[in-house]
């Protein structure tokens, strides 16, 4: 999908500040603990698969550590 198509209906409003919104928890915002709970919330069988995704070694170690921090 082209960026123009995605942004076609977006209108900027001068009097409202820009901010990021974590839709899964708009009150608290993004928390690593909350994201981890969402990833692993599908039951014990999904936890092992989620941990493989989280700690995947398909990226360089320095990039993995940077993302973790």
C-alpha positions as a Markdown table, in Angstrom:
| # | Residue | x | y | z |
|---|---|---|---|---|
| 1 | Unk | 0.0 | 0.0 | 0.0 |
| 2 | Unk | 1.4 | 3.4 | -0.9 |
| 3 | Unk | 1.9 | 6.0 | 1.7 |
| 4 | Unk | -0.3 | 8.5 | -0.2 |
| 5 | Unk | -3.2 | 6.0 | 0.1 |
| 6 | Unk | -2.7 | 5.6 | 3.9 |
| 7 | Unk | -2.4 | 9.3 | 4.5 |
| 8 | Unk | -5.2 | 10.4 | 2.2 |
| 9 | Unk | -7.8 | 10.9 | 4.9 |
| 10 | Unk | -5.4 | 12.4 | 7.5 |
| 11 | Unk | -5.9 | 16.0 | 8.5 |
| 12 | Unk | -3.6 | 17.9 | 10.8 |
| 13 | Unk | -5.0 | 20.0 | 13.5 |
| 14 | Unk | -3.0 | 23.0 | 14.7 |
| 15 | Unk | -4.4 | 23.3 | 18.2 |
| 16 | Unk | -3.9 | 19.6 | 19.2 |
| 17 | Unk | -0.4 | 18.5 | 20.2 |
| 18 | Unk | 1.1 | 15.4 | 18.5 |
| 19 | Unk | 1.6 | 12.3 | 20.6 |
| 20 | Unk | 2.0 | 8.6 | 20.4 |
| 21 | Unk | -0.8 | 6.5 | 21.6 |
| 22 | Unk | -0.5 | 2.8 | 22.6 |
| 23 | Unk | -3.9 | 1.5 | 21.6 |
| 24 | Unk | -3.7 | -1.6 | 23.8 |
| 25 | Unk | -3.5 | 0.5 | 27.0 |
| 26 | Unk | -4.2 | 4.2 | 26.3 |
| 27 | Unk | -4.3 | 5.1 | 30.0 |
| 28 | Unk | -0.9 | 3.8 | 31.0 |
| 29 | Unk | 0.7 | 4.0 | 27.6 |
| 30 | Unk | 3.4 | 1.6 | 26.4 |
| 31 | Unk | 5.1 | -0.6 | 29.0 |
| 32 | Unk | 7.5 | -3.4 | 28.2 |
| 33 | Unk | 5.8 | -5.5 | 30.9 |
| 34 | Unk | 2.4 | -4.9 | 29.2 |
| 35 | Unk | 3.7 | -5.7 | 25.8 |
| 36 | Unk | 5.3 | -8.9 | 27.1 |
| 37 | Unk | 2.0 | -9.9 | 28.8 |
| 38 | Unk | 0.1 | -9.4 | 25.5 |
| 39 | Unk | 2.6 | -11.5 | 23.6 |
| 40 | Unk | 2.5 | -14.3 | 26.1 |
| 41 | Unk | -1.2 | -14.2 | 27.0 |
| 42 | Unk | -2.4 | -17.0 | 24.7 |
| 43 | Unk | -1.5 | -19.8 | 27.1 |
| 44 | Unk | 1.5 | -21.9 | 28.0 |
| 45 | Unk | 2.0 | -23.4 | 24.6 |
| 46 | Unk | 2.2 | -19.9 | 23.1 |
| 47 | Unk | 4.8 | -18.7 | 25.7 |
| 48 | Unk | 7.6 | -20.8 | 24.2 |
| 49 | Unk | 6.8 | -19.6 | 20.7 |
| 50 | Unk | 6.6 | -16.0 | 21.9 |
| 51 | Unk | 10.0 | -16.3 | 23.7 |
| 52 | Unk | 11.5 | -17.6 | 20.5 |
| 53 | Unk | 10.3 | -14.6 | 18.6 |
| 54 | Unk | 11.4 | -12.2 | 21.4 |
| 55 | Unk | 14.9 | -13.6 | 21.7 |
| 56 | Unk | 15.3 | -14.5 | 18.0 |
| 57 | Unk | 19.0 | -14.6 | 16.9 |
| 58 | Unk | 18.2 | -13.5 | 13.4 |
| 59 | Unk | 19.5 | -10.0 | 14.2 |
| 60 | Unk | 23.0 | -8.9 | 15.2 |
| 61 | Unk | 23.6 | -9.1 | 18.9 |
| 62 | Unk | 24.2 | -5.4 | 19.3 |
| 63 | Unk | 20.9 | -4.6 | 17.6 |
| 64 | Unk | 19.1 | -7.1 | 19.9 |
| 65 | Unk | 20.7 | -5.6 | 23.0 |
| 66 | Unk | 19.9 | -2.0 | 21.8 |
| 67 | Unk | 16.2 | -3.0 | 21.2 |
| 68 | Unk | 16.0 | -4.7 | 24.6 |
| 69 | Unk | 17.4 | -1.7 | 26.5 |
